[in-house]
């Protein structure tokens, strides 16, 4: 006579190893009703679901079936939820819950955002300069918050950014994030990130800090403005070689209306040596904010609208703006000498 308990275990094992996804109508964690599959990545599957207790839509992520018995993957999955939930920020996805199904499958519950990924949006149409600057400001702010908390994302790319219908950027997927307060999950010598967006130091599989995220941010900004990837060759090996030793096509040839200080900060983010990149995401954010204000005319309006308009304008130009202008000028000089234009 067959052992019922052993048979039950084999049924669950077959379910996981054959990759059977959650079905529409399935109740997960006694609270979340699966509605439909939204997408799938390297580590997980995303479903649109309904929180039956609070009567709201949520995004439910489960670990991919082939990783169910991978202990590193399971720890990384839990770390993703912990990292994102520790960051209360408007441009970082909100994690509501983490749990395990009756069958032992891990899941994360996040806010459901109406919209599309940055990857999808870029495939549909070209962004305006103002849109690029605004999204760059939001992503810089998200990275600034993460880095303040000692978290390096390490996989910033178009498919890990959701653009809501309101034009808000949401940073997703902290699955390979580096937390300064934790023991690393990945072993030394293992390369993380996505080809074309991973920094040179990630490609070399050496220890990284927050400046690796600035490289990826520079690659994203370049792609949004130029309409093509900064490093995109016919093969992964060729792209990796370009990341390590090559330079992207001059941005001004592809988008001549790009503000000069934005060209400078993107080139700075894409420096091969982390020491030559901007010191932090806050610096990038401030450059982009000023560039957007000048591009839209807000900067001039604010200055002239202040008391003593002409004097204020002169003081701003000689004061706060002078430091940034000097940095931009130096950046351009270096770029010109290096033949990047």
N, C-alpha and C positions, 0 to 999 in steps of 0.2 A: 504493500500500500504506500502511495506517495505521501511525503511529508507536506502538509498544506503550507506550513510556514516557509519551507524551502522553495515551494512553487511560487508563493507570493513574492519572495525575494527575486527569483528569476524573472518574473513578470516585470518588476520595477527595473531590474538591471537591463532587460531588453528595451524597455521604454527609453532609458537614458542613452544607451549605446547606439540605438538606431536613430537618435536625434529627433524623436517624435516631439513636435512643438505643442505648446499649450493650445487648446481648442477654444473657439469662441463659446462663451457661456460658462467656462470653467471659473470657479471661485477660488482665489488664491488667498491664503492667510485668513480665511473666514471673513474677508472684507472686500476684496478687490475682484470684480467680475471682468474677465478678459473679453474685449470686444473685437479686436482685430490686430493682426501683426502689422507693425509700421516699418520695421527695418531690421537689419542684422549686420553686426560687425564681427571683428576677429574674436572678441571675448563674449559677446552677449547678443541677445535678441530683445528688441523693444516692442512692446505691445501698447496699444491704446486700451485703457481699462476704466472702469467706473468704481469709485469709492462708494460702496453701498451704504456706509454709515453716514458719510457727509454729503452724499449725492453730488459728486463732482467728478469730472474727468481727470485721470492721472496717467502718467507714463510709467509702465511697469517693465523693468528690465530683469531678465533671467540670464543666468550663466549658460553659455553654449553647451550643448549636450556632450561634445567631445572633451570638455574640460571639467566635467563633473567630478572626476577622480584625480584631478591635478591640484595638489595641495597649494602650490604657489599661485595658481590661477584663482583658487577660492580665497586665499588671503588677500590677493590683489583686488578681488571683487568687493570684499568687505572694506578694504582700505579706501576704495573709490567712494563708497557711501560715507565713511567717516571723514574723509578729506573734504568732500563737498558740503557735508552738513555742518562742518566747523566754520564755514565761510558764509556769513550772512551778508550777501552783496547782491545788488540789483542785476548785475550782469553775470552771475554764476547760478547755475541750475540749483533749484531748491530740492533737497532730499527730505521726504516726509517719513519714510519708514524703511526698515530692512528686516527681512525674515527668511523663513525656510518653509517650503511646502511640506505636506504630510509625507511626500515621497523623498524629501531630502534635497530638493532643488532650491538654491539660494535665489532671492529676488530683492530688488531695490524699487521703491516707489518714489517717483519724482513728480514735480509739477508738470502738467501737460501744457505745452505752448503751441498755440495755433501759428503756423508759419512753415518755413522750410530751412534746411541747412544752408550755410553760406556756400557750400559746394553746389547745391542745386540752383541757388540764386545766380551764381557766377556763370553757370552753364546756360541760364535763360537769357540774360542780358548784361550789358556793361553797366557798372555803377557810375554815377556822377561823382565828381571830385568831392562835393559836399557830403554825399553819402559815405564815401570811403573814409573821409576824415572823421565823421561822426562815429562810424563803427570802430575805427581805429582808436578813438578816444575811449569808447566803452570797453573795448578789449584790453587796452592799457590799464584802465581802472580795475578791471577784474584781476589781471595779473598782479597789479600793485597790492591788492588785498591778499591774494594768495601768497605772495612772497613775504609780506609782512608776517603772515602766520607760519612762515618757514616751509611752505609747500611750493615745489617746482612742478609744473604740469607735465612737461616733457613730451607732450604729444599734441600741441596746438596745430590744427590743420582745418581746412574748410569744412570737413564732415563732422568736426567736433565743435562747431559753432552753429547755434540755432538762431535764425533771424525771425523774430515774431512779426505778426501782421502790423504791429505798432512801430516796427523799425528798431526794436530793442535786440541787442546781441546777448546771447546766453552761452556762456562757456560750459561745455559738457565734458563728460568722460574723464575722470581723474584716475582711471584704472592703472596707469603706469606712473602716477605722480610720485615724486620723491618727498618724503616727510622728514624733516630734520630731526624730529623727536622720536623717530622709529628706526629700528634696525632695517637695513635695506632688504627687500624681498629678492631683487635681482642680484645675481652673483657678478663679481667683478669680471670684466671682459665680455659682457653680454651687451650688445647694442640695442637701444630702445628708441622708439620714435618711428616716424614715417619718412621714407626716402623722399628727398626734395624739401622737407620741412624740418628734419632733424639737423641740428647744428653740427659743425665739423667735429666738435669734441664728443658728441653723441655717436657719430659715425665711427670715431676711433675707439669707442667703448671705454672712455676714461670718465672719471668722476666729473659731474657737472654741477653748476649752480644756477641761480635765477637767470643768468645771462643767456642760457640756452633757450629759454622762452622768448627772449628779446630777438634772437635770431629768427625763430619761427614767426614772430609778430612782423618782423621786417619782410619775410617771405610772403606773408598774407597780404600786407599792405601793397607790396610790389604787384602781386597778382591781381588785386582788385583794381588798381590804377592802370596797369599795363594791358590787362586782358589776356595775359599769358603767365605761366609759371616762371619764377626766377631761375629755377634749375629744372629743366625737363628735357632729358635726352632720350634716345631710342631704347635704352636698356637701363635697368636699375644700377648696374655697375658704372655705366657712363655718367649717370646722374650723380652718383656718389662721388665720382672723380671730379665732376664739375663743382660740387659743393666744397670739396677739399682744396681744389686748385684753380677753379675757373671763376669767372665773373658774369653776372647777368647782363643782358643787353641793356645799354643805357636807357633809363626810364624816360628821359625827356624825348627820346626818339619815338617812343610808343605812346606817350601821353604828354605832349608839349606844354599843356596848361597846368601841370603839376607845380604847386608852389615850391620855390627854391629850398625853403627850410625843410619841407617834407622830403624832397629828394635827398637832402643831406642826412636826415635822421634815418631814412630807410637804408641808405648806404652804410651808415654807422652801425645799424643793427646787424647788417650782413657782413661785418668784418669777420675775417677768419679767426683772429685772436680775440677771445672774450675781453681781454684787457682794453681793447680799442673800441668796444661797444659802449653805448650809453650806460651810465652806472646803474640805472634802475628804470622800472616801468614808469615811475612818476615823471622822470625827465622826458620820456617819450610822450607821455600824455600832455604835458605842458606845451611841448613844441606843437603837437597836433591841435591843441585847443587854440593857441595863438594863430596858427595858420588858418584854421577854420574861421576865426573871428575876422581876420583880415580878408579872407576870400569872400565872405558873405557881407562884408561891410559893417559888421557889428563892432569891430574894434574901433573904427573911426567914429561911429555913432556914439559909443560909450564915452570916449575921450572928449568929444565935442559937447556932449550933453552934460558934462561935469561943470561945476562952477569954475569960471575963469578958463573957458574952453581952450584958447590958444596957449595959455601958459601951461595948462595941464598936459596938453598934447606934447609940448616941447619937453616938459619934465619926464613924461613917460618915455619919449623917444631917447632922451639922454640917460635915463635911469634904468628901469626894468628892461626895456627893449634892447639897450646897448649890450648887455651881457650876452643875450641870445644871438643878437646880430653878429657879434664878434665870433661866437662859436660857429655860426653858419658860414661866415666868411672864411674862417680857417678850414672848415670842412670842405668848402668848395675848392679852396686852394690845393688842399691835399688831393682831392678828387681829380682836379684838372691835371695836376702833375703826374698822377698815376694813370692818366689816359682813360678815365672812366666816362668822360663826356665825348 
